[in-house]
Amino acid sequence: MKVERTFRVDRDRDSVIERLCDDALLVKLLPGETEIVERRGDERVTKTRYEALGREGVATFHFTYQLDGNVRFEKVCDGRIWKRLNGIVEVEEDGDGSIVRIEMEGRTKPLVPEVAIRVPLGEQLETMTKALQRHLG
């Protein structure tokens, strides 16, 4: 399953990338109580307390700042829902501004139909999009 959103900001690409590197942004990207628990060079590890499908849990994400300015992320899939979940935040120059694209792609575990998780995943992507728009705008 793959979902994505794009939006435009009135900032040049370098300015957007500089703001993407702000640790304060990472804690706003994921719904729930998020904190950065580890910093290693260009990688940040976050833990988020959340509720999904009526259950509480803790999600761990690894965010990696790429040399090209984009940010890749991957969820540590140790729960009951996801077999794999990763994504990227990409920034392209667009005249006087920039286009930001957020993409998430994942596979659920065998007993979890993708249709059951599509809405929560869409909500998570929307949360990320709104946080990015506020922080980058």
Buried (B, 14 or more C-beta within 10 A) or exposed (E): EEBBBEBBBEBBBEBBBEBBEEEEBBBBBBBBEBEBEEEEEEEBBBBBBBEBEEEEBEBBBBBBBEEEBBBBBBBBBEBEBBEEBBBBBBBBEBEEBBBBBBBBBBEBEEEBEEEEBEEBBEEBBBBBBBBBBEBBE
